[in-house]
Amino acid sequence: MRGGLWYDGLIQVDVLKQALLHVTATHPVLHSSFRDHFINPYWEVRPYTIDELLTVIDTEDLNRARQDFMNRVIPADSNVQYKVAVINPGNAAGHHVGTASNQESRSLFCVMINHMCMDGRGLLTFLRQLALCYNRIYAGLSLPDLETGSREYSKIYTGMSFPDRVRASMLLRNITRLKEKRTFAYTSENPSDQLQIVRQKWDIDSFAKVRTIAKQKDVTVNDMLLASYVQALHEMSGFPPGKPFTVTCMVDNRRHMKQPVRKELQSTTTALQPAAKELQPVTMGLTNHVGFMQLRINQCGTTITETVERVKEVTTREKNKRFFGLHGIPLIRLGYRLPFFLVKPGTLRWFTPPVLGFSNVGVIPEEQLKLGDLTLSDIMLVGPSQFKPHITIFVQVLRNTLIFTSAVRGSKKDRENIRELFTRMKMHLQERM
């Protein structure tokens, strides 16, 4: 998973280093190496240095530096499972260590994290905790106790009654394998394919209208975004008319967890002196708690209005299910109980990653991502990079600006096709206004 956060001034690197070391020490998985033992694989906690975590780049070509960093790969057997970079304009050299922010220059904070360690919610938790530590150090305060805990998949059942836990633990059906074979309009695979990260933004006024229309029509904004994705996919990929196809939607299964009691926030809390619990989402440690909802559309509507209604019908039915998002989760037990030389090839043959994926990250908590006196001015969060024929789009909102992102190993033509997909999504949303 990758992310880019633009700030309206220069990040103080010495403060960031202390914050990174504290967050990393709190979560052992961030400085662990995956040992691919053929019987019983495991994570081994490893020593690390700040130079393995952080790179500082001063350059006149920020886009090239960002692209080069994002193209890196973190091997699972590395000592650390994430890396960050602070990219500053060339004229900022010498001003970003231990000095007040230079508002004439702006830092780009880049992060990449092994998806084996966490999901999108986990990435936001990591960024919140990092900002919290940075702000405490910046204000001359002691480092906070960060929220952490078990990474076990079974923790998602903690909010259920005992009978429901038993029933949920029997949901063994694999819902990742689909009958229909529908894929995005990619070019053929080629050895020259490179990582293509695509982002497109939508202005404030237009997205505000989408929210208003959604409220008037009694549908969710997510349903409207999904419907626009369905319509655009159908048009661009040449799906047969009147035939079904499925979009796999990512579901945050933390909704099923037991919710801890939050302490009352103290009235003395400020932006530079935040309470630790204020900035932490309800979670049990940095991990991956993603489930799937299969949005199977019998046929795409002839208009976006028809498609919205069909999407709403399916999502409403799925969300009302008692064990929404939990099908197939108990299969994870097999990965712990069977020899790995059986689990690994079996998983590759039996489990199918989303071919047409959709993930709504939601509203970015910009106030919680401030760094000292620096304000977040823009953001780009991208899910794990895909390989053809798979595509997953990430949707996020910053200050009422809608942002679409996607990442795939492909060609420049594939990049253009994804941009066209995003353009068509926006066009269909506008048709509802």
N, C-alpha and C positions, 0 to 999 in steps of 0.2 A: 504494500500500500504506500501511496505517495501523497505528499501535500506541499503546497507552497503558500506562505503567509507573508503578505506585503505590509510593512509598517511605515508610519509616517516620519520616521527618524532612524537614527543608527542604534542598533542593539549594542549594549555594553557586553562585550565578550567575556570579560572576567566574571561578571555577575552570572551570565548564562552558563559558564563552565561549572560554577558551584551548584547551580540549580540542576543541571544535567547529572552531575555526580550524585546528588541526593535522590533524585527520582530513580536513577538506575540502581542505586544501592537498595532502594525500597522494594523493587520488583525483580527478583532473581531471574525470571525468564528473560529479561532484557540483556542479561550478561551470562547467558547459558549457551552451550553448544549441543546440538542434537546429535546423539550417537546412534547411528543406524545399525544397531546390532541385529543380526538375522533372527534371533530368538526373542529378545526383550529390549527394544530400543528405549532410550531414556534421555533426559536432559541433564547435562552436567554443568554445574555452576562453575564459571571460569573467571580468572582475574582479568582486568581490563585497565586501560588508561584513557584519559580524556581525548588523546589524539586518535583513538580508535572510534570515538563517538562523534567528534566535532571537526569540521573543516571550515576554515575562514578563507574566503576568496575575495580579493579586490580586483575588479576588472571593468573594462569599458564596455564589454559585451555581456550584459547580465543574462540575456536570453540564451546565449550559447553556454554560459557557465551553468545555468539552471538545467538545460537539456543534458549536458555532460554528466551532471550529478544524478539526475533522474534515470539515466541509462545504466547506472551502476547496479550490480546484483549483490545481494548479501547471501553467501552460502549458508546453509542450515548448520554447518559445522563450524561457523565462525564463532569467535569468543563473544561477540555482541550481535544482537538481532535487530539493531536499528542504527541509523546514522543520520546526522543532521549537518546542515551547511548554512553558514551565514554569508550571503553574497552581497557585497557592497560595491557601489560605483567606484571606479578607480581613483577619483579625487577624494575619497573618504579615507584612504590609507593613512594610518597613524592617528585617526580620530576616534576609533571605535573601542579602544581598550582603556577602561577606567576613566572615561571622560563623560561629561554630560552629553545628551543626544544632540546631534547636529541636524537641525530641521531642514537644512538645505540638501541633505543626502538621506537616502532611504534604504533600509536593509530589507532584503528578501530572505526569509527563514524557510529553508527546505528540509523536509523530513522524509525518510523512507523506512518502513518497518516490515519485517517478515510477517506475512499474513498468517503463518502458523501460530503466531503469538497472540494476535488480537484481531477484532473486527473494526468496523467503522466507529462504533460506539466506544470501543477501547481506545482508538486513536484520539478521539475527542477527549476522553478521560486523561490520556497521557498529556495532551496539549494543555488542558486545564491545570493539571498538577505542576507542569513545568512553569506555567505563567504564575501560579500561586507562589512557588518557591522563588522565582525571579523577583516578584514584587516584595516578598518578605526581606530578601537580601538587599534589594534596592532601598528599602525603607530602614535598613539597619536593625531589623528584627530577627529573632531566632527562627530557624527552619521549622516548618510545621511537621506534625505527624500525618503522613499521607495515608489515605484509605487503601487498604490492600486486603488480601485474603485468598481463599482457595480458588483455583482455576478449574475445578472439576465440573464437567458437564452436568452432573447430577444435581448441582445447586439450583438449576432452573426449576426443580420440582418443590423447592422449599416453601413456596407460598400455597401449596395445595393441601387438601385434606388427605388423610391416609388412603381412603378408597380411590381418590383421583390419582394419587401417586402410583398406585398399583396398576390402574388402567393405563396411565400414560407410559409406564414402563413396558407395556405390551404392544406399543404402536410400532411394530417392526416393519411395516410396509415401506418399501423403497419407492418414494414418489419422484425421484429424479429422472427416471427413465420414461420417455415420452413416446407415444405411438407415432405421431406425425413427425416428419423430418423437415423442419423449416429453418432456414439459416439466413443470415444477413447477406446483403449484396457485396461481399468481398471479392477481390481479385484472387486468382489462384495463389497458393503458397509459393514462395520464392526464397531461395537462400539469402537474397539481398534484403529481405524484410527487416525493418528496424522498429524499435518502440515508437509508436505514434501516440502522443498525448494530446487530446483534443478538448478544448474548452470553448464554451459560448455563453455569453451573458445576455440577460434580458432586462430592459430598463425598469425603473421603479414604477412608473405610472401604469405600464402594461400589466405587470404582475399584480398590482393593487386591484386592477379591474377583474383579473381572474378570480381573486379572492371574493370580490363582491358578487360576481356571477355564480360562483360555487355556492355561496350562502343563499342566494335567491332561488337557485334550482335544487337546493337540498341535496347537494352532492359534496364530497370532500375535494379539496384541491388535489390531493393525491390521486383520486379517481380521474380527475380531468387531465392530470399529467400522464397517467397511465394510458388513458384513451388516446391522447395525442401521440404517444409512443406507438401504440397498436396501429393507429391509422397510418402513421408515417412508415412503419416497418412494412405494412401490407403493400403500400404503394411502391416503395423503393426496391423491395426484394422480390417482387413479382409472385407473391403467394397466389395460389389458385383461388379465384372468386368463389364464395359460398362454401369454402372448406375451413375446418377448424385449425387453430394453431394456439400455442401456449407460450406465455411470458412468465418466467420465474421471478417472483418478487421476494426480496430478502426481508425477513421478519426478525425483529429483535426479541428473542425469547426471555429477556430479563423481565418482561411483563408478568411472567409466571412466578418470579422469585418472591420470597418473603421480603417485605420492605422494612428496613431498619428504621427505628425512631430517630428523627432528626432533632438535634438540640436547637433551642431557640437562638436565633442570631442576636449577637450583642449589638446594642445601639451604637457602640463606638466603632464598629467595623467600617472601614473606608476602602476605597479602591486600592490603596497601597497597604492596607492592613486588613486583608480579608480573613474571615474565619475559615478554617480548613474545611469544615463540613459544608460551608456555603458553596464552595466551588467544586464539590465532588458529586457526580451522578451516583445514583443507587446502583452499586455493582459489588461483585465479590472478588475484585482483583482484575488485572488486565488479562483478558482472555477473549475467546471467540464463542459467542452464544447466538449465532445466526441460524435461523430455521428458514424454511421455504413455504411460500404460498404459490401454488400453481394456478395462474389465471388462464383458464382455458376458454377461449372465445370460439363459439361454434361457427361464427362467420363475422367478418368485419362489416360494420355498417356502411351504407352508401354515403352517409354524412357523419361528421364528427358528433352530432347530437345523438344519432342512433348508437354510435360506438360508446359514448359516455354512459348511456342507459344500460347497455350490455355489460360494460365493465362494472358499473355500480351494482348490478344484480349479482355478479359473481363475487365481488369483494365483500358485499354485505353477507352473503351466504357463508363465505369462508370465515369471516371474522366472528360470526356468531357461533362457530363451532367451539365446543368446550376446550378442545386440545389444539387450538389454532397454532400452527407453526411447529408442532412437536412430533409429527410423523417422521419416523426413521431415526430419531435421535438415539433411542436405545441400542441401535446397531453399533454405536460407538463402543459399547462394551466389548464387542468382538475384537476391536483393536487392542484392548488391554489383556484379553484372556487367551487369544490364539497366538501361535508363533508368528513373528513378523514376516517371515518368508512366505507365509500363506496369506496374511492380511494385505500386504502391499500389492501383489498382482491381482488379488481378488477385488480390491478397492478400485484399481484402475479399470478392470473389466466391468464391474457391476455398477459403480457410482458414476453418474454422468453430471459434470459441472453444468450450470445453466448455459444453454445455447443462446437464448434471448433473455438477458437478465435486466432487472430494474431494481435500483436501490435508492430510496429517498432518505438522505442523511438528515434532512430537516433544517431547522433554523440554527445558524451558527451563533453561539453565545458570545458575541464580540466583546462584551464588557468583561467576561471572564478570561479573555485571551489577551488583554492589555499587558504590555511589558513596561513596568515603571510608568513613565509619562508618555509612552508610545501607544498610539491607537492603531488598531487593525484597520487597514484601508482596503484590502482585497484578500481573497482566499481562493484556493483551488485544491479540493480534496479529491483524490482519484483512488478508486478501488484497485485490487490486484490486476496486473496487466494480463490481458487475454491472448489466447492463441486462436487463430482461425480454426473453425467457423464461429467461435464464441464471441459474443459481445455483451457487455453490461454497461449501462449508463448510471452515473451517480448524479443525483439531483441535490442541490443545497441552496439555502437562502441566506444571504447576508444583507441586512438592512433593506429588506423588501426587494432585493435584486435576485432574480432567479439565475442560477448557474448550472449548466449541464457539463459534465465531464465524462470522458471515457479513455481507456488506454488499451492498445492492441499492438501485437507484433505484426506489422503490415507494411504496405507501400504508401507512397504519397497519394495514389489514387484512392486507397482505402481511407486515408485521412480526409480527402475531399468528400467521400461518400458519407462519412460520419458527420461532417459539417452539414451536408445536405439533409441528413436525418434530423439534426437539431433544428435546422431552418424550417423543415416541414412541420416539426412538432410545434414550433412557435406560430406558424401560419394557421395550423388547425386550432390552436388555443384562441387565436385572434378571431376565428370564425364564430366562436361562442360569445363574443363580446357584442 
